[in-house]
Amino acid sequence: MDVRRLELLLTLSRLGSMHAVSEVLGVTTSTVSQQIAALAKEVGTPLLEPDGRRVRLTPAGRRLANHAVQILAAHEAARADLDPSAEPAGTVRVAAFHTAISDTLLPVVHQLPPAVRLEIQEQEPPDAVAMLERDQVDVALTYDYNLAPATLDASLEATPLWESSWSLAVPSRSRRVRGTAVDVIAPFADTDWIVNSRHTADEKVVRTLAALAGFHPRITQRADSLQLVQEMITAGLGIALMPATYPKTTGISLRRLRDPEPRMRAYALTRRGRTNWPPLSLLQGLLLAHSQ
């Protein structure tokens, strides 16, 4: 049903005459008559009946006018909710990896107005993207690496947030070699490697760097927590890639990798065309501003 026609019917039910409707809404009486007739055709039942020299609503017309109150209110609420200039209000559902939640999302929470609420789930990128594609969340904070770029579905939009350099984490007693990433990694061709247990991106980077150095990495350990990765390195269970700025524990040395330098890239992913929703637009703007 055309909402404009519903508005004419509701106004007629309140004012009682087409002439009054035409004056209030600024249309001709013939337009009022034609539009309500078209509405009757849409719903398949007469909405008006003669009442002397005037008309009145039929029982079906009165019932539809009652429905029109809620329909028009819902329609107006939807328009206001989607209006980019409207005051943001609503619940934004977020799926994000741990670092993005603690370092990027939580610092901007206090800047959100009371009418905007967050529902946050910690998820690694594959699960976060899957939830976004199923419309279970409104935004996914994910990451990839310059040496292992992610491929996104055309239905998603990516907003770059920040980048961080990653280094090779090895026991402090390991021999130090200077030079390119290949030079630094080559001496560890026979060493066990530790990679992420919930995402394959860093494993792809490890395999890419190892291939450049001429060997196949022996991946024997998988862990999600960077703290646990450090403990495993200290225990002699292998080596791993870690953020260059991550606080390292005693017994671990971070070796800089360059030419190529592995860099993690964080993104805010949304479904295409959804960022005009005021609460989501506000959150994305805050995340971007905080990341600069």
N, C-alpha and C positions, 0 to 999 in steps of 0.2 A: 504493500500500500504506500502511496505517495504521502509523506508526512505533511506536505503543504495542504493537501486535501483534508487530512485529518484535522489540521489546525482550523480550516474553514468550518468543518462540521462541528468541532468543539465550540467555536465562537458562536455559531448559529444556535447551538443548544443553550448558550448562556444569554444571548441577546434577543433571541426570539424572532428576528426578521432578517431577510437577506439584505434589505436596505441598510440596516444598522451594521451588519457585517461589512458591507462594502465601504461604509464611512470609516469604520474603525481600522480596517486593514488596507484601505486605499486602493480597492479594486472595484470594478463595475459589478452591478448586481447580476448581469448576465454571466460574468466570469464565475461568480459564486455558484450560480445555478449549474453551469456546465461542469465545474470541477466536482461538485457533490454528486452530480449524475454519473461522472466518470468513476468516482469512488464507489458508488452503488454497483456499477458494472464490475469493478475489481473484486468486490466482496460477494457478488452474486445475489444480492437481495435489496429490495427497495429501502431507502433510508428516509425518504420524505413522503408525506401524504397531504392532500389538500385539507385546509382548515378555513373554510369560508373563502375569502379573497387572499388568504395567506397560505403558508405551508407550516407543517410541524413535523417533528421527527417521529418516525415509526418506532415501535418497541425495539426493533433491531437497530435503528439509528441511535436511540438513547443508550443502548448497551455499548455500541461502538464508541459513542462519545465518552462514556465512562472509561472505556479502555484507552481512549485517546489521551486522557490525562496522564496515565502512566507511560504510554508509548512516547509522547512528546517530551516528558520529563527525562526519560532514559536517553532519548535522542539528543537532547540538549546536554545531558551529562557526558555523553560519549564525545560530543563535539568539543566540550570544554576540556575533557581529559586529553584529547589529542591536539589541542591548540598549542602550538609552540610558544605562544605568548602568555599562556595561562600560568597561574601559580602552581608549581609542581606539587603533586600529591599522589600517593600510591605506594605500593610495595614493589621494590626491585629485587628480583631473585638473581643471586650471583653464585657462580661456580668458579673457583680459583685455586691455584696451587699455593702451597704454604707461604712461600716468600712474598708472593703478590698480596696475600691477605695481610700479613704482618707489616710489610714495608710500604705498601701502596694503598691498600683499601682502608685499613683501620685508621691511618692518620687523617683521612678526610671525613670520617664518620661524623665528627662533631660539627662539620660545616653544613651538614644536611638539615633542612628545616624539619620541624617536628612532624609535618604531614607526610614526609618521605621515610619509609621504613626499609630496612635491608633484611633479606633472608640469605644467609651465606652458607655455602657448602664447600668444604675443602675437597678438591678433585684434581687429579693430574690432567693435563691437556686432552688426552684421548677421551676420557670420560666426560670432561667439561664440554668439549665440542659436541659429543653425542647428545648430551642433555640439551644443549642449545638447539641442535637440529630438530630434536623432538619437542621443542618449545616448552621444556620443563624449567628453563631459566631464561632470564632476559639478557644477561651478559656473561661471557666467559673470559676470565683472565688466563691466558695461556702463554706458552713460550715455544720458541724453536731456536736453532743455532744457524749462524751464517754458513756453517759447513754442513748443515743438515736442514735445509729450509722445508717448512711444512707446506703441504698442498691443501688449500681450502676449497670447499664447495662454493659454487658461484652464488649461492643463496646467502652467504655470510660476508660481512664487511669487517675488515681489520683496521684498528687504530693503533699505530705503534706507540708504546709508552716509554720504555727505556731499554738500554743495553748494558751488559756487564761482561768484562773480560774473564775468561776461565784459564786456570793454570793446571799444571801437572802436580798432584800431591803425592809425595814419596816419603819414605822414612828418611830422617835427617842424616843418617849415616851413609846414604847413597852417594855415589860419586857424582860430582857436579860437572856438567858439560855445557859449554856456552855455544851459542849459534842459533840456527833456525829451529822451528818446531821439530823438524825431522832429526836434526842433530841431537836435540834434547831427549826425544823419545826412543831413538834407535837403540841405546844401551839397555832398554827394558823389553827387548823383543822376547825374552824367555821368562818374563815376570807375569804373575797372575794379575788380572784386572778386575776392578769392582765397578759395576754400572748400576743405573737406576732399575729398580724392580717393577715400577709402574709405568714407565715411559721409555721408549726406545731411542729418543732423540740423541742423548749423550752417547749411547752405544754406537750410533751411526757416526758420530764425530770421532770416537775412539778408533773405529774401523777405518775411517777416512785417513786419519793421521797415520795409523799403522801402515796402511797401504802405501802412503807416500814414503814411509821409511822402509818399505820392502818386507814387511812381515804381517802375519795374521795374529791378532791379539788373542791371548788365551783368557777368555772371560769365564771366571769361576765363581764369582760372588755377585750377588744382586741385593741392593738395599735402597730404601726410599729416603731415609733420614741422613742428612749430611753429617750430623753428629755421629751417627752409627758408622758411616763410611770412614770418618776419621779414626774411630776406635778400631775398626777392622784393619786400617793401614798400620796403626800403632802395634796391633797384634801380629803383624807380619803376614796378613792374608792377601795382600795385593796392593796395587796403586790405583789411582783414580783421577778423574778430572774434577776440580772444585773451583768455586768462584775465587778470583784472585784477591778479593777483599774479605773473604770469610775468615773469621778469627780462628787461627790454627792452634792446635794443642801442642804441648811439648812432645818432641820426637817426630814431628812432621815438618817437612820443608816444601814450600810451593815454588815450583820452577816455571818461570815465565815462558810462554809459547808465542812465537811470532813467525810471520812469513810461512804459513798462515797463522793468524791469531784466532782461536775459537772464541766466539762471542755469543752469549745468550741474548735473545731478543724477546721482550715481553710485549704482549698485545692485549687490547680489549676487543673481543669479538662480539658482534651483534648480528641479528638477522637483518638482512637488507631491508631498508625502509623503515626500521623501527626506532631509529634514534631521534625522530621528531617527537616522540613521547616525552613530555617535560621532565618527569623524574629520571628517566634513563639518560636524557640529554644532559641534565644537571650533573649526575654522577660521573658520566664520561668526561665532562669538562673538568671536574675536580680532580679526577685521576690523571688526566693529561697535564693539568697545571702542576700537580704535585711531582710529576715525573720529570719535569723539565729542569 
